[in-house]
Amino acid sequence: MNSIDDFVLRLSKKRNTSVIKNPYLDPALANNLRVYLNAIDQLNYKPVLLVGEALGFKGGGLTGIPFSSGQIFERFEHPFLEQIRPDLVIENMESENTATIVWEYLSERRITPLCWNAFPFHPHPKGNRFKNRAPTAKEMKSGARYLRSLQALFQIDTIVGVGNKGAQCAKKAFPDKDILAVRHPSYGGKRDFIQGLDEILFSRR
């Protein structure tokens, strides 16, 4: 795997199951991810890599972009979002809590990380694609391979696990790296998430 196109193609080959939906089977969503990653690649600095849990059915499962939702492109005036929006196909303008908190934070501070997940697909209860579930240990192990490929592609130095699953996956994927961690912003974790990221992003400059 030596290019963004190769990486996206690899993701798009995974089949759906009764408990996993792969949004990248949709060419439009696969291209959304390609647009996103190419724009990250064009930044004039190495971004921080934020590793969350998995795509949600209201968020990345509809946009193809981790830590996003259709609604963030309407709500937030972040230069990065405004840059990529014309090249995206977004048919559903759902709001998703985690994406909203994350991009509210990023918009206020005008920073752009590389967002990814421990499991890069949408895990859901059997037969119900309109709910989320936590990825299993086996799914996170498979997700770590994609995470390593992404890190190699972008040569990221600073990796931050968002929530327990994100931190666990990052530590397993990179046992020799110093993995940082912040609380997941959902379920009352917004304040700690903001404080943790502020300490990582601004105290290290």
N, C-alpha and C positions, 0 to 999 in steps of 0.2 A: 504494500500500500504506500504509494509515494505521491499522491495528489488528493486534493479535495474531491475531485470527481470520482476517484477510485473509492474513497471513503464513503461517499454518499451511495455509490453503486452497491457497495458491500452491505450497507444498511437496508437497501431496497430489495434485497434478495430474501430476507427472512419472511417466512410465511406466517399468516395469522393462525392462531390456535383458539381453542375455546376459552383460554384465559389470557391471551396476549393479542393486542391489536398493533399492527405495524402501519403507522400512518404513511411511511415512505413507499408503500405499495402504490400510493397515489402520486403520479408523476408531478403534479402541481406542488404537493407538499415536499417531495424530494427536492424539487427545484428551489422552494423557499429556503430549505436548509442550505443548499448550495450557495444561494445569494447571501445568506447570513454569514456563512463561513468565509466566503471570498471577501466580504466586507471587513470581517475581523482580520483577515490576512493582510489587508491594505492599511491597517492602522500603523502609525509611525512609532509604535512602542509595543513591547510584549505585554499583553493583557494578563491579568490575574485569571486563573481558571476556577470558576465556581462549579462545584459538583453537587447537584441535588439528588433527588431520589429516583424519579421516573416521570415520563410525560403523563399529564393528567387529561382526562377526557374533555374538560372545558378549556384547556390551555394548549400546551404543545401538541396534544393529540389532534387539534384542529388546525394549528398553524405550521407544524413541523419544526418549530424553533423552540428549544428548551427555555424554560422560565418566561414564557410569553403567553399572550392571549390575543384574540382579535381586538379586544377593547383597548389595549395599551397603545395601539397605533392611532387611535382617535383621541385618547385622553392626554397623553404625555408629549410635550414638545422637547424631546431629546434629539439632538442632531443625528445620532446614529439611526434612530428609528425613522426619522424623516428622510434620511438618505436611502434606506433600503425599501421603504414602503412602496414606492412606485413599481418596483420589480417583483413584488409579492402577489400571490393569489390568496386572498383571505375572504372566504365566503360567509363565515360565521363570526359575528362580533361579540361573542360571549365574554363575560368578565370572569376572571379566575383570581382567587384571593392571593395566592403566593406571587403570581406574576405582577399583580397590582402593587403589592408591597415592595417587591424588588425594584420595579421600574420607577416607582415614586422616589425611592432612595437614590437610584442611579441618575434620575433626571435632576434632582436637587443638587447633586454633586458633580454632574456633568462628567461621569466616568463610564467606560464601556469595558466590562470584563468579557471573557469567553465563557458562556454558560453551557453546561452539559449535565448529564445525569448518570447515576450509578447503573441504571438500566435504561437504555435509550429508546425504549418502546413504551406502549401503554399497557401495564398489567391491570387486569380487571377480574372481578369474580366470575366464575364459570358462567358463560352465556349472557353476561350483562356488560356490555361495552359502555354503559352510561354510569358506571361507578369506577372508583379507583380502589386499588389494593396495594399493599406494600410488596415490593419485589422479594422473591425468595432468595435464599443463599445461593442456590444454583443460578438463578437469573443474574444476581449481582456478580457472580464469578464470570459469567459470559460477558456482562457489561464491562468488567475490568479490562477485557481485551480491547474493546472499542476505545476505552478511556486511554489506554497506553498508546494506541494508534494515533489518537487525537493529540496527545501530548507530544509525541514524536513529530507529528506534522507541523505543529506550531512552536515547538521548543519552549514550552512554558516553564518558568522557574517557580512561580508562586502558585500553589494549589490549595484551595480552601474547600473543605467539606461543609456543605450546608445541611445541618441536621445529622442524626446518627448514621443513617444509611449512606449518605453521601461521604461522610468522613470514613466510615468503615471500608467502603469500596475503594476510596482513594488510597488508604493505607495499605490495603491488600495489593492494589495495582502497583504501588510505588513504595515497597518496604524500605528502600534506602533513602527516601526523601523525607524532609520535615513537613508533614501535612498539618496545616492549620485547620481550625474548625470554628464554626459559629452556629448558634442555635437556628433551627428552622423558623422562619418568620410566622408561620401559621400557628393556630392554637395558643395564642397569647404570647408568642415568642418575638413579636415585632421589635420591641424595645431592645431586647438582648441581641437580636440580629443586627440592628443598626449600630449598637455600641461595639459589637464584635468586629463588624466590617470596618468601622471607622478606625479602630485600633490597628487593624491589619493594613489598611490601605494608606492611612495618613501618618501613622507613627513610624512606618518603615521608609519613608521618603528622606 
